[in-house]
Amino acid sequence: MNFGHFSYLVYMLIFTLTPTAILWSINYKFLKKNLKVILLTVLLAVIYQIIVDPIAESWKAWFFSPDLILGIWIINFPIENTIFFALTSLATSSAVLTFLHFQGRFKKGLVIRKS
């Protein structure tokens, strides 16, 4: 299915927000208590992307089809790419924290708090 200029954005939102929403709906209290850790992870991922993406694109490691993106660019990559890095790091950090929480692997003194 092709959504025109919204294609990359639509597919990214479907495949990142759906599992993240399910995870957050089940573990909301715990994840909210650890929101600072999650947001820091998201911030670091976006900073990493801003540094590394221009290098990878200059090497022609990948490209973005102008027919499938919105056309809003940050440096030399589309805004959808930044959204992708933010959402995947949100999903991953939430999943890892939840997994560790249910495994009982937190030790005293960590930033992460149990619910």
C-alpha positions as CSV (number, residue, x, y, z in Angstrom):
1,M,0.0,0.0,0.0
2,N,1.4,3.4,-1.0
3,F,0.5,6.5,1.0
4,G,2.4,8.9,-1.3
5,H,4.6,11.4,0.6
6,F,3.3,10.0,3.9
7,S,4.4,6.3,3.2
8,Y,7.5,6.3,5.3
9,L,5.8,8.1,8.1
10,V,2.7,6.0,8.1
11,Y,4.5,2.7,8.1
12,M,7.0,3.9,10.8
13,L,4.1,5.0,13.0
14,I,2.2,1.8,12.6
15,F,5.2,-0.5,13.4
16,T,6.6,1.6,16.2
17,L,3.6,3.1,18.0
18,T,1.5,-0.1,18.1
19,P,3.9,-2.2,20.1
20,T,4.9,0.8,22.2
21,A,1.3,1.6,23.0
22,I,0.6,-1.9,24.0
23,L,3.7,-2.0,26.2
24,W,2.9,1.3,27.9
25,S,-0.8,0.4,28.4
26,I,0.3,-2.7,30.3
27,N,3.2,-1.2,32.3
28,Y,2.2,2.5,32.5
29,K,3.0,3.0,36.3
30,F,6.4,1.4,36.0
31,L,7.4,3.1,32.8
32,K,6.1,6.5,34.0
33,K,8.4,6.2,37.1
34,N,11.3,5.7,34.7
35,L,10.4,8.3,32.2
36,K,13.6,10.3,32.7
37,V,15.7,7.3,31.8
38,I,13.6,6.6,28.7
39,L,13.7,10.2,27.6
40,L,17.4,10.4,28.0
41,T,17.7,7.3,25.9
42,V,15.6,8.9,23.2
43,L,17.6,12.1,23.3
44,L,20.9,10.3,23.0
45,A,19.6,8.3,20.1
46,V,18.5,11.4,18.2
47,I,21.9,13.1,18.9
48,Y,23.7,10.0,17.6
49,Q,21.5,10.1,14.5
50,I,22.2,13.8,13.9
51,I,26.0,13.1,14.0
52,V,26.1,9.8,12.2
53,D,23.4,10.0,9.5
54,P,25.1,12.7,7.4
55,I,28.2,10.6,7.3
56,A,26.3,7.4,6.2
57,E,24.4,9.4,3.6
58,S,27.6,10.9,2.2
59,W,28.9,7.3,1.8
60,K,25.6,6.6,0.0
61,A,24.8,3.9,2.5
62,W,21.1,4.6,2.0
63,F,18.8,7.2,0.4
64,F,15.3,8.5,0.9
65,S,12.9,8.4,-2.1
66,P,11.4,11.9,-2.4
67,D,8.1,10.3,-3.5
68,L,7.7,8.6,-0.1
69,I,8.7,11.3,2.4
70,L,7.2,14.6,3.5
71,G,10.2,16.7,2.2
72,I,11.0,18.3,5.5
73,W,14.8,18.0,6.0
74,I,17.1,18.3,9.0
75,I,20.6,18.9,7.8
76,N,20.5,16.3,5.0
77,F,18.0,13.7,6.2
78,P,14.2,13.8,6.3
79,I,12.3,14.5,9.5
80,E,10.8,11.0,9.4
81,N,14.3,9.6,10.1
82,T,14.6,11.6,13.3
83,I,11.1,10.5,14.3
84,F,12.1,6.9,13.5
85,F,15.2,7.1,15.8
86,A,13.1,8.7,18.6
87,L,10.3,6.1,18.4
88,T,12.5,3.1,18.1
89,S,14.6,4.1,21.0
90,L,11.4,4.9,23.0
91,A,10.1,1.4,22.2
92,T,13.5,-0.3,22.8
93,S,14.2,1.4,26.1
94,S,10.7,0.8,27.4
95,A,10.9,-2.9,26.4
96,V,14.3,-3.4,28.0
97,L,13.2,-1.7,31.3
98,T,10.0,-3.7,31.4
99,F,11.9,-6.9,30.7
100,L,14.4,-6.2,33.5
101,H,11.7,-5.2,35.8
102,F,9.9,-8.5,35.4
103,Q,13.1,-10.4,35.6
104,G,13.8,-8.8,39.0
105,R,17.2,-7.6,37.9
106,F,17.2,-4.2,39.6
107,K,19.8,-3.6,42.2
108,K,19.8,-1.1,44.9
109,G,21.2,2.3,43.9
110,L,20.2,2.2,40.2
111,V,18.3,5.1,38.8
112,I,15.6,2.7,37.7
113,R,12.8,2.4,40.3
114,K,10.4,-0.5,40.7
115,S,6.7,0.1,40.8
